[in-house]
Amino acid sequence: MTADRSGAVVAAIQMTSGTDVSENLRTAERLLRLAAAERGASVAVLPENFSIMARDDAGRQAVAEEEGAGPVQEFLARIAAAEKLWIVAGTTPLRRAGEVRLATACMVYDASGSRVARYDKIHLFDVDLPEKGESYRESAHFAPGNEVVVVDTPAGRLGLSVCYDMRFPELYRALSAAGADWFTMPAAFTVPTGQAHWETLLRARAIENLCHVVAAGQWGAHPNGRSTWGHSMIVDHWGRVLTELATGEGVTAARIDIAAQLEARRAFPALTHRVLDR
């Protein structure tokens, strides 16, 4: 697919997901329709854990779906087709053959409702935040992915990533080398790490790859006791924040200017000067 060089409108959707999948999907539907109808988006990005922010692993296991079937996947296909909207579907838990742990899967649906890509989060959040008394062990419940995934979209060639991935610049070098014009980063960033690093990391990944970044976050207090940072934003290839939704559920959208990005890469050819990864 050839991107519209005049620039496609993309949207980042911010949610406060809870433990009820049906309720979360109703919120996602309302915001996806808003992104398409009122913001004119051709691609919309949902946050990490958009379908469920579970209290525990038992809650995730109870709603995890098999590959290719289930209420969440059926919902995504239906809304994408109804709104003629590409959807980068944050993450939702999927079962893996021969594995007790689930996949935290980011699926992409095209405007006909067909699933065209799936990325399983590679870097899992196993972190202690002693100053906040918080501890996270994603690897206890999720199996990591091992494939770098790019897919052609109306906004250009998209490189997929999720949340904690953004701390690993080598992933984005690999996506860039595979031809990515833009990156998506659905997330559920904690408040302490969000305050410290969220915008800095997003802008860094954009600048070092001369690549647009669309980051869709969870925001607020969730029923499982977790609080997330929000501040969903779209950053251009020069590291400028084009638009941001700091708090609350909603949609923020901007046009990805592929022509300007290509010109910047031509005039400032840093990507062609790489040496150490060759």
C-alpha positions in Angstrom: 0.0 0.0 0.0 1.3 3.5 -0.9 0.8 6.1 1.8 -0.9 9.4 1.0 2.0 11.7 0.7 -0.2 14.7 1.6 -0.5 13.1 5.0 -3.0 10.8 6.6 -4.8 11.7 9.8 -4.1 9.3 12.7 -5.6 9.2 16.1 -4.5 8.1 19.6 -7.2 6.9 21.9 -6.9 7.3 25.6 -9.0 5.1 28.0 -9.4 4.2 31.6 -10.0 0.5 31.1 -11.4 -1.7 33.9 -12.2 -5.3 34.6 -15.4 -5.6 32.5 -14.6 -6.4 28.9 -18.0 -5.4 27.6 -17.8 -2.0 29.2 -14.3 -1.4 27.9 -15.5 -2.3 24.4 -18.4 0.1 24.6 -16.0 2.9 25.5 -13.6 1.8 22.7 -16.4 1.8 20.2 -17.5 5.3 21.1 -14.0 6.7 20.8 -13.2 4.8 17.6 -16.3 6.2 16.0 -15.4 9.7 17.2 -11.9 9.3 15.7 -13.3 8.3 12.3 -16.4 10.6 12.1 -15.3 13.8 13.8 -11.5 13.7 13.6 -11.3 12.2 10.1 -8.8 9.6 11.1 -7.9 6.8 8.7 -6.0 4.9 11.4 -6.7 4.9 15.1 -4.6 3.5 17.9 -6.0 2.0 21.1 -4.0 1.8 24.4 -2.4 -1.2 25.9 -4.9 -3.4 27.9 -7.8 -1.6 26.2 -10.0 -4.7 26.5 -9.2 -5.5 30.1 -7.2 -4.1 33.0 -7.5 -7.2 35.1 -7.2 -7.5 38.8 -5.1 -10.6 38.6 -4.0 -13.4 36.3 -7.2 -15.3 36.9 -9.1 -12.4 35.5 -7.0 -12.3 32.3 -7.1 -16.0 31.8 -10.9 -16.0 32.1 -11.3 -13.6 29.1 -8.2 -14.6 27.0 -9.2 -15.5 23.5 -8.0 -18.1 21.0 -6.2 -16.9 17.9 -8.7 -15.6 15.4 -11.9 -15.9 17.5 -13.6 -14.3 20.4 -15.7 -11.2 21.3 -12.7 -8.8 21.3 -11.5 -9.8 17.9 -15.0 -9.9 16.5 -15.6 -6.4 17.8 -12.4 -5.0 16.2 -13.3 -6.5 12.8 -16.8 -5.2 13.0 -15.9 -1.6 14.0 -13.0 -1.4 11.5 -15.4 -2.4 8.6 -18.3 -0.3 9.8 -16.2 2.9 10.1 -13.8 2.1 7.2 -11.1 2.6 9.8 -7.7 1.0 10.3 -7.4 0.0 14.0 -4.1 -0.7 15.8 -5.7 -2.5 18.7 -3.5 -1.8 21.7 -3.1 -5.1 23.4 -5.5 -7.9 24.4 -4.6 -11.3 26.0 -4.5 -14.2 23.6 -3.8 -17.8 24.3 -0.6 -19.5 23.0 -0.4 -23.1 21.9 1.5 -25.2 24.4 2.0 -22.2 26.8 0.2 -21.5 30.1 1.3 -17.8 29.9 -0.7 -15.6 27.5 0.5 -13.3 24.7 0.0 -9.6 25.1 -0.9 -9.1 21.5 -1.3 -6.0 19.4 -3.4 -6.7 16.3 -4.0 -4.5 13.3 -7.2 -4.5 11.3 -7.7 -2.8 8.0 -10.7 -0.8 6.8 -12.4 -3.9 5.5 -12.2 -5.6 9.0 -9.5 -8.0 8.0 -6.7 -8.6 10.5 -3.4 -7.8 8.7 -0.8 -8.0 11.4 -0.1 -9.2 14.9 2.7 -8.2 17.2 3.4 -9.8 20.6 5.1 -7.5 23.0 8.8 -8.4 23.2 10.0 -6.6 26.3 8.0 -7.4 29.4 7.7 -5.1 32.4 9.5 -6.8 35.3 10.3 -3.8 37.5 10.2 -2.8 41.2 9.4 0.8 42.1 10.3 0.8 45.8 9.6 4.5 46.4 5.9 3.8 45.4 5.7 0.3 46.8 4.9 -1.1 43.4 6.2 -4.2 41.8 5.4 -5.6 38.3 6.2 -9.1 36.9 4.7 -9.3 33.4 6.8 -12.3 32.6 5.0 -14.3 35.3 1.8 -14.1 33.2 2.8 -13.3 29.7 5.2 -15.0 27.2 7.4 -12.5 25.3 7.2 -12.2 21.5 10.2 -12.6 19.3 9.3 -11.0 16.0 9.7 -7.5 14.7 6.5 -6.5 12.8 5.9 -3.8 10.2 2.8 -3.4 8.1 1.7 -1.1 5.3 -1.1 1.3 6.2 -2.8 4.4 4.7 -0.4 6.5 6.8 2.7 4.7 5.6 4.7 1.7 6.7 4.0 1.1 10.4 6.4 -0.4 13.0 4.6 -2.0 15.9 5.7 -1.8 19.6 4.1 -1.7 23.0 4.8 0.3 26.2 8.0 -0.9 27.8 9.4 -1.6 24.4 10.1 2.1 24.1 13.1 1.8 26.4 14.9 -0.4 23.9 16.1 1.7 21.0 17.5 -1.3 19.1 13.9 -2.4 18.4 13.2 0.9 16.7 16.4 0.6 14.7 15.2 -2.7 13.4 11.8 -1.3 12.6 13.4 1.6 10.8 15.7 -0.7 8.9 12.5 -2.6 7.8 11.2 0.6 6.3 9.0 2.0 9.0 7.6 5.5 8.4 5.9 5.7 11.8 5.7 3.8 15.1 2.8 3.1 17.4 3.3 2.7 21.1 0.1 1.7 22.9 0.9 1.9 26.6 -0.2 1.7 30.2 2.6 3.7 31.8 2.7 4.0 35.5 2.5 7.5 37.0 6.0 7.6 38.4 7.7 6.4 35.2 5.3 8.5 33.1 6.2 11.7 35.0 9.9 10.9 34.6 10.3 9.5 31.2 7.2 9.2 28.9 7.6 12.3 26.7 11.4 12.1 26.7 11.4 8.5 25.4 8.8 9.1 22.8 10.6 12.2 21.4 13.9 10.4 21.5 12.6 7.4 19.5 11.1 9.9 16.9 14.3 12.0 16.7 16.8 9.2 16.4 14.8 7.5 13.6 13.4 10.6 11.9 10.0 8.9 12.3 6.6 9.8 13.5 5.4 8.3 16.8 1.8 7.7 17.9 1.4 6.9 21.6 -2.0 5.9 23.0 -2.1 5.6 26.8 -4.2 4.4 29.6 -5.1 7.2 32.1 -6.3 7.4 35.7 -7.2 5.1 38.5 -8.2 1.5 37.6 -10.2 -1.0 39.6 -7.1 -3.1 40.1 -5.5 -0.4 42.1 -3.1 0.8 39.4 -2.8 4.4 38.3 -1.6 5.2 34.8 -0.1 8.4 33.3 -2.2 9.1 30.1 -0.6 12.0 28.1 -1.4 10.3 24.8 0.5 12.2 22.1 1.6 12.3 18.5 5.2 13.3 17.8 6.6 14.2 14.4 9.9 13.1 12.8 11.7 16.1 14.3 10.6 15.3 17.8 7.9 18.0 18.0 4.7 17.1 19.9 1.9 17.7 17.4 -0.9 17.0 19.8 -1.5 15.7 23.3 -4.3 14.6 25.5 -3.0 14.9 29.0 -5.9 13.5 31.1 -9.3 11.9 30.7 -10.7 9.5 28.2 -10.8 10.8 24.6 -9.2 11.1 21.2 -6.3 13.2 20.0 -5.4 13.3 16.3 -2.9 14.8 13.9 -1.8 14.5 10.3 1.4 12.5 9.6 3.3 14.5 7.0 5.2 11.8 5.1 6.5 14.2 2.5 8.1 16.4 5.1 9.6 13.4 6.8 11.1 12.1 3.5 12.6 15.5 2.9 14.1 15.7 6.4 15.6 12.2 5.9 17.1 13.4 2.6 18.5 16.6 3.9 19.7 15.2 7.3 20.6 11.6 6.3 21.5 10.3 9.8 19.8 6.9 9.1 22.3 6.3 6.3 25.3 7.1 8.5 24.8 4.2 10.9 27.9 2.0 11.3 27.8 -0.2 14.4 24.7 -2.2 13.4 26.0 -3.2 10.0 
